[in-house]
Amino acid sequence: MRAFVLLLAFLPVAAAADDFRATVDSDTPALFATYKDLHAHPEISQHEERTSALLAEALRKAGFTVTEHVGKYPDGRAALGVVAVLRNGAGPTVLLRTDMDALPVEEKTGLPYASQTAGAMHACGHDLHMACFLGTARTLAAIKDRWHGTLMLIGQPSEERVNGARAILGDRLYERFGRPDYCIAQHDTPEIAAGEVGVVAGPMLSGASTVDVTIRGVGGHGAHPEATKDPIVMAAQFVLALQTIVSRQTAPQEPAVVTVGSIHGGTRPNIIPDEVKLEISTRAFSEEVRRNTLAAIERTARGVALAAGVPEDRAPIVQVNQAESVPVTYNDPALAARLKDALRATLGSQNVLDGKAAMVSEDFGLFGLEGRQIPCFMLWLGAAGPDKLKESVRTGQALPSLHSSLFAPLPEPAIRAGVIAMTSAVLDLMAK
């Protein structure tokens, strides 16, 4: 008798879950078509005109109240953010975010729906995120009787330049549309099979800081280097010395990255220039490591200049670019544990993995506000073909990564899993 009662108690839950999964299944072909359209028409950061309009129109048709052109960049230009709100009685407010921008990468996948925009490609899967986002919106609108509260959907521009979230928040997002109780998002990865997801509790993505360094010297004729203070030689010494920040000045247990991504100086082979400019990216999972790394960069630059005899009035200029710096993407542990159970119930335990933290960075964490005032959660969404992933593991040959011109997710199972996962998460947080 007890087993029979338990079975009866389980059946309504299973039936409800099956109903919502059937809704997702019926919508997946249309979402795949939308995905292909977005993939074929990528728009780089701060130029997401067509993309944002497509999202806005789809969300209006789903029954959301939509506001376009939300956000302001530091230079005063309007951003192309989309905010869609669906109020469904009293209850919690949940923010669900997708990013919209593509990368300045020339696509080489050979896909039938490859980019038609020269020099631009959805090489980070934001097209996949948007398809899942729209599917979640439509599914939740169709099952309004199962949840209550306010659903706030954010179409965020310029994630790749990590200034889109800051632009939207700076446009009084929470004052205008309400402050959420939870913020959730997802990001695809070629390290997990399509149809599966990964959950991380605590730090998921590193914090990042962009540092602009100008090594200043005293220029002159290339035939008389003794009369100059050569900034190119100093820049070379500086780049090599930077490698000791991680290897010799940071505890081995603490992950950190210092990368010189850009270096420019000089105009002719027989002219020693006055200065060399470098752009540096740093990444870390802790604020202490971040601060120590930034201090070490400045100390190293000044040390190289001092050793070269550069006068104080020509000392290096080291500036942290706050507009392109972001905190750690941190998954609230209690929220991660709660949503992991919800995901297992709808995707199956075998499809919900323990995810890994990564040294890449995001600006999603800014929606949680300084000091992590609002619990946030970002999900890893599997994007790799299962057979290709198995072969990659067997051979040790990595699949094309995010930001690669060859990156090509397996869309349909990834979209289905993404919609089910995000819908499950929202339902768990807003269930009646």
C-alpha positions in Angstrom: 0.0 0.0 0.0 2.8 2.5 0.9 4.5 1.9 -2.4 1.2 2.5 -4.2 0.7 5.8 -2.4 4.2 6.9 -3.2 3.6 6.1 -6.9 0.4 8.2 -6.9 2.3 11.1 -5.3 4.9 10.9 -8.0 2.6 10.7 -11.0 1.2 14.3 -11.1 4.8 15.7 -11.0 5.9 13.4 -13.8 2.9 14.2 -15.9 3.4 18.0 -15.4 7.1 17.7 -16.4 6.2 15.6 -19.4 3.6 18.3 -20.5 6.2 21.0 -20.4 8.8 19.0 -22.1 6.3 18.2 -24.9 5.8 22.0 -25.3 9.6 22.4 -25.7 9.8 19.5 -28.2 7.1 21.0 -30.4 8.8 24.4 -30.4 12.4 23.1 -31.1 12.1 23.1 -34.9 11.1 26.7 -34.9 13.8 27.6 -32.5 16.4 25.8 -34.7 15.2 28.0 -37.6 15.6 31.1 -35.5 19.1 29.9 -34.5 20.1 29.4 -38.1 18.9 32.9 -39.0 20.8 34.5 -36.1 23.9 32.5 -36.9 23.8 33.6 -40.5 23.4 37.3 -39.6 25.8 38.0 -36.7 26.3 41.6 -35.4 29.4 42.6 -33.4 29.3 44.4 -30.1 27.4 47.7 -30.0 25.9 47.0 -33.4 23.2 44.5 -32.6 20.3 46.4 -34.4 18.8 43.5 -36.3 19.4 41.0 -33.5 17.8 43.1 -30.8 14.8 43.9 -33.0 14.3 40.2 -33.7 14.3 39.4 -30.0 12.0 42.2 -29.2 9.4 41.2 -31.8 9.5 37.6 -30.7 9.0 38.5 -27.1 6.1 40.8 -27.8 4.4 37.9 -29.7 4.9 35.7 -26.7 3.0 38.2 -24.5 5.8 40.2 -22.9 5.9 44.0 -22.4 9.0 45.0 -24.2 11.3 48.0 -24.0 14.0 48.5 -26.6 17.2 50.6 -26.6 17.9 50.1 -22.9 21.4 51.0 -21.8 24.0 53.8 -22.1 27.7 53.5 -22.8 30.3 55.7 -21.1 30.6 57.9 -24.2 26.9 58.7 -24.0 25.7 56.5 -26.9 22.5 54.5 -26.4 22.9 50.7 -26.1 20.6 48.2 -27.8 19.5 46.4 -24.7 16.1 44.6 -24.7 14.0 44.3 -21.5 10.9 42.2 -21.6 8.6 41.8 -18.6 5.8 39.3 -17.9 3.9 39.9 -14.7 1.9 37.0 -13.4 0.6 37.9 -10.0 2.4 38.3 -6.7 5.6 36.4 -6.2 9.4 36.6 -6.8 11.1 38.4 -9.6 13.5 36.3 -11.7 15.9 37.9 -14.2 16.9 35.7 -17.2 19.7 37.1 -19.4 21.0 36.3 -22.8 23.8 38.0 -24.7 23.3 39.0 -28.3 26.6 40.1 -29.9 29.0 38.3 -32.2 32.7 38.4 -32.6 34.9 40.0 -35.3 35.9 36.5 -36.6 35.7 35.2 -40.2 33.7 32.0 -40.1 35.4 28.9 -41.6 32.9 26.2 -40.6 31.4 25.6 -44.0 27.9 25.2 -42.5 25.0 25.8 -44.9 23.8 28.6 -42.5 27.3 30.1 -42.0 27.7 33.8 -41.4 26.7 36.1 -44.3 28.3 39.0 -42.6 31.9 39.5 -43.7 34.3 39.5 -40.7 31.7 38.6 -38.1 30.7 35.2 -36.6 28.8 33.8 -33.7 31.9 32.0 -32.5 30.9 32.1 -28.8 27.4 30.6 -29.1 25.4 33.7 -28.3 23.0 32.6 -31.1 22.5 29.4 -29.2 21.9 31.3 -26.0 19.2 33.5 -27.7 17.4 30.5 -29.2 17.2 28.9 -25.7 16.2 32.3 -24.2 13.2 32.7 -26.7 12.2 29.1 -26.2 12.1 29.5 -22.4 10.1 32.7 -22.8 7.5 31.0 -25.0 7.3 27.9 -22.8 6.8 29.9 -19.6 4.2 32.1 -21.3 2.3 29.0 -22.3 2.3 27.5 -18.8 1.5 30.7 -16.7 -0.8 28.6 -14.5 2.2 26.9 -13.0 4.2 29.9 -11.7 3.6 33.3 -10.2 5.6 36.5 -9.9 7.5 38.7 -12.4 9.7 37.3 -15.2 12.3 39.8 -16.4 14.1 38.9 -19.6 17.2 40.8 -20.6 18.7 40.8 -24.1 22.2 42.1 -23.4 24.4 43.8 -26.0 28.2 44.0 -26.0 29.0 41.1 -23.7 32.2 40.4 -25.7 33.5 43.8 -24.7 32.2 43.2 -21.1 30.4 46.6 -21.0 26.9 45.7 -22.0 25.7 44.7 -18.5 27.2 47.8 -17.0 25.5 49.9 -19.7 22.1 48.4 -19.0 22.4 48.7 -15.2 23.6 52.3 -15.6 20.3 53.1 -17.4 18.5 52.6 -14.1 17.5 49.0 -15.0 16.3 48.0 -11.5 14.7 51.4 -10.8 12.7 51.2 -14.0 11.7 47.6 -14.1 12.1 46.2 -10.6 14.9 44.6 -8.7 15.1 40.8 -9.1 15.3 38.2 -6.4 17.4 35.9 -8.6 19.5 36.3 -11.8 20.1 33.3 -14.0 21.8 32.7 -17.4 23.6 30.0 -19.3 26.7 29.7 -21.5 27.5 27.0 -24.0 30.7 24.9 -23.9 32.3 22.5 -26.4 33.6 20.5 -23.4 30.1 19.0 -22.6 27.9 17.0 -25.0 24.8 18.6 -26.5 21.8 17.5 -24.4 23.8 17.7 -21.2 24.5 20.6 -18.8 27.1 21.3 -16.1 26.5 22.9 -12.7 29.2 24.8 -10.8 28.8 26.1 -7.2 30.9 29.1 -6.2 33.4 30.8 -8.7 32.6 29.7 -12.3 34.3 32.2 -14.5 37.3 34.4 -13.5 37.3 38.1 -12.8 39.2 40.0 -15.5 41.0 43.3 -15.7 42.3 45.1 -18.8 45.4 47.1 -18.2 46.8 49.7 -20.6 50.5 50.3 -20.3 52.6 52.9 -22.0 56.4 52.3 -21.9 57.9 55.7 -22.4 61.5 56.3 -23.5 63.6 58.9 -25.3 63.5 58.4 -29.1 66.2 59.1 -31.6 68.1 57.8 -34.6 68.6 54.1 -34.9 72.3 54.6 -35.6 72.8 56.2 -32.2 71.0 54.1 -29.6 73.3 55.3 -26.9 71.7 58.7 -27.1 68.2 57.2 -26.5 66.2 55.3 -24.0 64.8 52.6 -26.3 61.1 51.8 -25.3 61.0 48.8 -27.7 63.8 47.1 -25.8 62.2 48.0 -22.5 58.8 46.7 -23.7 60.5 43.3 -24.7 62.0 43.1 -21.2 58.7 44.0 -19.6 56.8 41.3 -21.5 59.3 38.7 -20.4 59.3 39.9 -16.8 55.5 39.8 -16.6 55.7 36.0 -16.9 57.1 35.8 -13.4 54.0 37.3 -11.8 52.2 34.0 -12.1 55.2 31.7 -11.9 57.0 33.4 -9.0 54.8 35.9 -7.4 51.5 34.1 -7.1 50.8 31.1 -4.8 50.7 27.9 -7.0 47.2 27.0 -5.5 45.8 30.3 -6.9 44.8 30.4 -10.6 45.9 33.5 -12.4 46.6 34.6 -16.0 48.6 37.6 -17.4 48.4 37.9 -21.1 49.8 40.7 -23.4 47.4 40.7 -26.2 48.5 43.9 -28.0 51.8 45.7 -28.5 52.4 48.7 -30.8 55.5 50.9 -31.2 57.6 52.5 -33.8 57.1 53.5 -37.5 60.4 52.9 -39.3 63.4 50.5 -38.8 65.9 53.4 -38.3 63.8 55.4 -35.8 63.8 54.6 -32.1 60.3 55.7 -31.0 59.4 57.7 -27.9 56.9 55.1 -26.6 55.4 51.6 -26.9 51.8 50.8 -26.0 50.7 47.5 -24.6 47.3 46.0 -23.7 47.2 43.4 -21.0 44.5 41.0 -19.8 44.6 39.6 -16.2 42.4 37.0 -14.8 41.9 35.6 -11.3 39.3 33.9 -9.0 40.0 36.0 -6.0 40.1 39.7 -5.3 43.4 39.4 -3.5 45.1 37.8 -6.5 43.7 40.4 -8.8 45.0 43.3 -6.6 48.4 41.7 -6.3 48.6 41.1 -10.0 47.8 44.7 -10.9 50.3 45.9 -8.4 53.0 43.6 -9.8 52.4 44.9 -13.4 53.0 48.5 -12.3 56.0 47.5 -10.2 57.5 45.6 -13.1 57.0 48.4 -15.6 58.6 50.9 -13.3 61.5 48.6 -12.5 62.3 48.0 -16.1 62.3 51.8 -16.8 64.4 52.5 -13.7 67.0 49.9 -14.8 67.2 51.6 -18.2 67.8 55.0 -16.7 64.6 56.5 -17.8 64.0 59.9 -16.1 61.1 60.1 -13.6 59.1 62.4 -15.9 59.1 59.6 -18.5 58.1 56.8 -16.2 55.7 54.2 -17.5 51.9 55.0 -17.4 49.9 52.1 -16.1 46.1 52.4 -16.2 43.4 49.8 -15.4 40.5 50.1 -17.9 37.6 49.9 -15.6 35.1 49.8 -18.5 36.6 46.4 -19.6 37.1 44.9 -16.1 34.6 42.5 -14.5 34.2 40.6 -11.2 34.2 36.8 -10.8 31.1 35.1 -12.1 30.0 33.5 -8.9 27.2 31.0 -8.6 25.5 31.3 -5.2 26.1 27.8 -3.7 22.7 27.4 -2.1 21.0 28.5 -5.4 23.2 26.1 -7.4 22.3 23.2 -5.2 18.7 23.9 -5.4 18.6 24.3 -9.2 20.7 21.2 -9.7 17.9 19.1 -8.2 15.4 20.8 -10.4 17.5 20.1 -13.5 17.9 16.5 -12.6 14.2 16.1 -12.3 13.6 17.2 -15.9 16.8 16.4 -17.8 17.6 13.3 -15.9 20.5 12.9 -13.5 22.8 11.4 -16.1 22.5 14.6 -18.1 23.4 17.0 -15.2 27.1 17.0 -14.6 29.4 18.6 -12.2 30.8 21.5 -14.2 34.3 23.0 -14.1 35.3 26.6 -13.4 37.1 28.3 -16.3 39.5 31.2 -16.7 37.3 33.0 -19.3 35.3 36.0 -18.1 31.8 37.4 -18.4 29.9 40.5 -17.2 26.8 38.6 -16.1 27.9 38.8 -12.5 27.4 42.5 -12.5 23.6 41.9 -12.4 24.1 40.6 -8.9 25.4 44.0 -7.8 28.5 44.8 -5.8 29.0 42.4 -2.8 26.7 39.7 -4.5 23.5 41.2 -3.2 21.4 39.2 -5.5 22.0 35.5 -5.9 23.1 34.6 -9.4 23.5 31.3 -11.2 25.0 30.5 -14.6 24.7 27.1 -16.2 27.1 25.4 -18.6 25.2 24.3 -21.7 26.7 21.4 -23.6 27.2 22.1 -27.3 29.4 19.4 -28.7 28.3 16.5 -30.8 28.5 13.5 -28.4 30.4 11.3 -30.9 32.8 14.1 -31.7 33.4 14.7 -28.0 34.1 11.0 -27.4 36.6 10.9 -30.3 38.2 14.1 -28.9 38.7 12.4 -25.6 40.0 9.3 -27.2 42.6 11.0 -29.4 43.4 14.0 -27.2 42.6 16.3 -30.1 40.6 19.2 -28.8 37.4 20.3 -30.5 37.3 23.9 -31.9 37.0 26.1 -28.9 34.8 29.2 -28.2 36.1 32.1 -30.3 37.4 29.8 -33.0 36.5 30.3 -36.6 35.7 26.6 -36.7 33.4 26.5 -33.7 30.2 24.7 -34.6 27.7 23.5 -31.9 25.2 20.7 -32.4 22.2 23.0 -32.2 19.0 21.0 -31.8 19.8 18.9 -28.8 21.6 21.8 -27.2 18.6 24.1 -27.7 16.2 21.5 -26.3 18.3 21.0 -23.2 18.8 24.7 -22.7 15.1 25.5 -22.9 14.3 22.7 -20.5 17.0 23.7 -18.1 16.1 27.4 -18.0 12.4 26.7 -17.8 13.0 24.2 -14.9 15.1 26.7 -13.1 12.5 29.5 -13.4 9.6 27.1 -12.4 11.6 26.0 -9.3 12.1 29.6 -8.2 8.6 30.8 -9.1 6.4 27.7 -8.6 2.9 28.3 -7.2 
